[in-house]
Amino acid sequence: MRVIIGGLAALLVILQFQLWSPESGLPHVWRLNSAVAEQEKENERLRERNAALEADVRDLKDGMEALEERARSELGMIREGETFYQVADQ
């Protein structure tokens, strides 16, 4: 009977050690869950960025207004007949 109790006690100690060891136990699972949560946040941010870029591409392919807006803001272009005024800081 003592041998069985001793064996069960040893088994309990071994299982507790495995459960709480930093490499394979609960702390490792908690770190993995934290990493998964961070990756999900990053993925959501990238999904939103991709959706915005996709909308820009669609606008550039389909509409001249977006193309004109980009030409004005990024290249400083103006329409024929318009007058360009540049205000200098003092």
C-alpha positions as CSV (number, residue, x, y, z in Angstrom):
1,M,0.0,0.0,0.0
2,R,2.9,2.4,0.8
3,V,4.4,1.7,-2.6
4,I,1.2,2.7,-4.4
5,I,0.8,5.9,-2.3
6,G,4.5,6.7,-2.9
7,G,4.1,6.1,-6.6
8,L,1.0,8.2,-6.8
9,A,2.7,11.0,-4.9
10,A,5.7,10.9,-7.2
11,L,3.4,10.9,-10.3
12,L,1.6,14.0,-8.8
13,V,4.9,15.8,-8.3
14,I,6.0,15.0,-11.9
15,L,2.7,16.2,-13.3
16,Q,2.8,19.4,-11.3
17,F,6.3,20.1,-12.5
18,Q,5.3,19.6,-16.1
19,L,2.2,21.8,-15.6
20,W,4.1,24.8,-14.2
21,S,7.5,24.4,-16.1
22,P,8.2,27.6,-18.1
23,E,9.1,25.7,-21.3
24,S,6.0,23.5,-21.7
25,G,3.4,24.4,-19.1
26,L,0.9,27.0,-18.4
27,P,3.3,30.0,-18.6
28,H,4.2,28.9,-22.1
29,V,0.5,28.7,-23.1
30,W,-0.1,32.2,-21.6
31,R,2.8,33.6,-23.6
32,L,1.4,31.9,-26.8
33,N,-2.1,33.3,-26.2
34,S,-0.6,36.8,-25.7
35,A,1.4,36.5,-29.0
36,V,-1.7,35.3,-30.8
37,A,-3.8,38.3,-29.5
38,E,-1.0,40.7,-30.7
39,Q,-0.9,39.1,-34.1
40,E,-4.7,39.3,-34.5
41,K,-4.5,43.0,-33.7
42,E,-1.7,43.5,-36.3
43,N,-3.7,41.5,-38.9
44,E,-6.8,43.7,-38.4
45,R,-4.7,46.8,-38.8
46,L,-3.2,45.4,-42.0
47,R,-6.7,44.4,-43.3
48,E,-7.9,48.0,-42.8
49,R,-4.8,49.3,-44.6
50,N,-5.3,46.9,-47.5
51,A,-9.0,47.9,-47.8
52,A,-8.0,51.6,-48.0
53,L,-5.3,50.8,-50.6
54,E,-7.8,48.7,-52.6
55,A,-10.3,51.6,-52.6
56,D,-7.5,53.9,-53.9
57,V,-6.7,51.5,-56.7
58,R,-10.3,51.2,-57.6
59,D,-10.7,55.0,-57.7
60,L,-7.6,55.4,-59.8
61,K,-8.8,52.8,-62.3
62,D,-12.4,54.0,-62.5
63,G,-12.5,57.7,-61.8
64,M,-10.8,60.7,-63.2
65,E,-11.6,62.8,-60.1
66,A,-9.2,60.7,-58.0
67,L,-6.5,60.9,-60.6
68,E,-6.9,64.7,-60.9
69,E,-6.8,65.0,-57.1
70,R,-3.6,63.0,-56.9
71,A,-2.0,65.1,-59.7
72,R,-2.9,68.3,-57.9
73,S,-1.8,67.3,-54.4
74,E,1.3,65.2,-55.3
75,L,2.5,66.8,-58.5
76,G,1.3,70.4,-58.0
77,M,-0.6,70.4,-61.3
78,I,-3.3,72.9,-62.2
79,R,-6.0,73.0,-64.8
80,E,-5.8,75.1,-67.9
81,G,-7.1,78.6,-67.2
82,E,-6.5,78.4,-63.5
83,T,-4.0,80.7,-61.7
84,F,-1.6,79.3,-59.2
85,Y,-0.7,81.4,-56.1
86,Q,2.0,80.4,-53.7
87,V,2.0,82.0,-50.3
88,A,5.5,82.3,-48.8
89,D,6.1,82.3,-45.0
90,Q,8.0,85.2,-43.7
